[in-house]
Amino acid sequence: MSALERRETRGIFPELFDWIESPFTVFRSGTGHTMRVENYVDEGDHVIRAELPGIDPDKDVEITVTGDVLRIHAERHEEKKEAHRTEFHYGSFTRSFTLPAATEIDDIKASYDKGILTVRVPMPKAAKAEAKRITVEN
């Protein structure tokens, strides 16, 4: 072995050491993956932004509405090959959001840019009503 080569020995539980060294890494086995999201109201729309880097939105993302629940489901199949090493990440991600009653599902729009999926749900007319301050009587 030359002076420039480095051989790593991590013992019998290398995955445990990877997890300890990087505690903010999401577990990659099973279906326990998480999807980071922002959820807010902007200009009369309920906006959901999901962080999904490395996903092909045409093949790997499914957005459905059933009743008053919007569901975002994504599958990741990513493989990185280097000279003497191969690494892959895979798994499914699902998040569900309750929509206000009377939401027009035909008006929901979704876009994907630079790893961020944005779903805009127009708020129903009743939900856009102005707030009125109610005074409390003594």
N, C-alpha and C positions, 0 to 999 in steps of 0.2 A: 504494500500500500504506500503510495507516495505521500509526501508531506501535505499536499493540497487536498487529498481526499479525506473525507470524514465519514466514519461509519457510526451510525447511531444505534445504541442498544438501550432499550427502554424496559426491559424485563418482560414479565409475562402478561401485563395488562396495559398495552400501549394506548388503547382508547381512553382508559382512566386518566392517564397522564395528559393526553390531549385535552380532555375536559377540564382538568385542574388548571392547566396552563392557560386556557381560554374559557373562563367561566361564563362568558356572555354568548357563547356559541349555542345555537339551537341544536337539540338532539336530532340526529339524522336517521334514526331507525324508527320503524313503525309509522303511525299516523299522527304522532304528537307534535307535528310542526306547527309553528305559529306564523301568522302573517301580520306585520305591523301595519296599522291603519290610523288615519286621521278621519274624524267624523265631525262635520260642522255645517252651519247654514251660511250660505253666501248668496246675496242678491236674490233671495226668494227660492233658492235651490238647496236641497239637502245634498251635501257633497261628501263622498267617501273616496279617500285616496289610499290606495294599498301599495305597499312597497313590494314589488315583485321583479327584482333584477334577474336577467338571464332567462326570462320566460318569453316564449313566442305567443303573443296574445291570440293569434289566429288559430293555433293548434292546441295550446295548453291552458286556456282560460275559458271558463263557462260561467255566465251570469244568468241566473234564473230568478223569476218572481213567482212565488206560490202563495196565494192569499195575500197577506200583508207582510210577507217575509222576502227580502231580497237576499240571495245567496251568491257569494263569490267563491268559486272553486278553481284552483290552479294546480297543475302537475309540473314538477321540475324533473328534467332528465338532462343532467349536465356532466360531461366528462372532460377532464383535462389530462393530456398526455405530455410528458416531458421525456428527456433522454432515457432515464432509468427508472421512471416512476409514472404511475397512472393514479389519478384521483377522480372519484365521481361523487356527485351529490344527487339525491333523488328524493322524492316524497310528494305528498299531497298537502295542500293548504286549503282550509275552508273557513269562511267567516259568514255569519248571517246577521242581518239587520232588520229590525221591525220598521215598517213603513207606516206613515200616517194613513188613517182611513181615507178613502176616496182618492188615493194617488192614481194618476193616469199613467199606467205602465207603458203605454205606447210612446210617451214623451221622455222616457228615461234614455239618457245618452251615456256612452262609455268611450274613453280614449286611453291610449297607452303612449307614453313618451319617456324615454330615458329611465326605464325601469319602474315607472310609477303608473299604476292603473288608476284613472279618475272616473268615477261614476257620478253623474249629476241627475238627481231626482227632483223634478219640479214639485214644490210644495203645493198641496191642494189650496183652493181659494180660501176656505175657512181658516186654514193655518196661517195665511198671510195677513190676516186682519191685524190692524194696529192695536197696540197694547193700550189699555186704559187704566189709569190709576184709580183705585178704589180707596176712599177715605174710611178710616175706622172711627165710628162714633163712640163717644164715652157715655 
